[in-house]
């Protein structure tokens, strides 16, 4: 089940590497140099997209996320480029 877009104004933006496993969030924006940011957005990490951290590798890198209806592995450095807000 995917959460609806959040309208809560008191939620603080986080980066994707800091959200707890299993919690849903919505992408606010992708920051960074043009090529890396564009590649992430082409993979579906666009503003408003629902995203969840599924699990982390034993040493913490990479992390597995669920974006829309597929799973994606990202390095923690890439996940730090993605600003999110927790969903209700």
C-alpha positions in Angstrom: 0.0 0.0 0.0 1.4 3.4 -1.0 0.9 6.4 1.2 -0.9 9.5 -0.1 1.1 12.7 -0.5 1.7 14.4 2.8 0.5 17.9 3.6 2.0 18.1 7.0 4.0 21.3 7.4 5.9 20.4 10.6 7.8 17.4 9.0 11.4 18.1 8.6 13.2 17.2 5.3 15.7 14.4 5.6 18.0 12.7 3.2 17.1 9.3 1.9 20.0 7.6 3.7 18.5 8.8 7.1 15.0 7.5 6.9 14.2 4.4 9.0 13.8 1.0 7.3 10.2 0.4 6.4 9.0 4.0 6.6 7.5 5.7 3.5 8.6 9.1 2.4 8.1 11.4 -0.6 11.0 12.8 -2.7 11.4 16.6 -2.4 14.3 17.0 -4.8 17.6 15.6 -6.0 20.7 17.8 -5.5 24.2 17.3 -6.8 26.1 17.6 -10.1 24.1 17.5 -13.2 24.9 14.0 -14.4 24.4 12.1 -11.2 21.2 14.0 -10.4 19.8 13.4 -13.9 20.6 9.7 -13.7 18.7 9.4 -10.3 15.7 11.3 -11.7 15.7 9.0 -14.8 15.4 6.0 -12.4 12.2 7.5 -11.0 13.5 9.6 -8.1 11.5 12.7 -9.0 9.7 15.1 -6.7 6.6 13.6 -5.2 7.5 10.0 -5.8 6.9 7.6 -2.9 10.0 5.9 -1.6 10.9 3.5 1.2 14.1 2.0 2.5 13.8 -1.8 2.3 17.1 -2.9 3.9 20.8 -2.0 4.2 23.8 -4.2 3.4 25.6 -5.7 6.4 28.3 -3.0 6.3 25.8 -0.2 5.6 26.4 0.4 1.9 24.5 0.0 -0.4 20.9 0.4 0.7 17.9 -1.1 -1.1 15.0 1.2 -1.7 11.5 0.7 -3.1 10.5 3.5 -5.5 7.0 3.2 -7.0 6.8 -0.5 -7.9 10.4 -1.6 -8.2 13.5 -2.0 -6.0 16.7 -0.2 -6.5 20.1 -0.4 -4.8 21.9 3.0 -4.1 25.1 3.9 -2.5 24.8 5.9 0.7 26.5 8.8 -1.1 23.8 8.8 -3.8 21.0 8.5 -1.2 22.4 11.6 0.5 21.7 13.6 -2.7 17.9 12.9 -2.3 15.9 15.1 0.0 12.7 13.5 1.3 9.9 14.2 3.7 8.3 11.4 5.8 4.8 10.4 4.8 1.8 10.2 7.2 
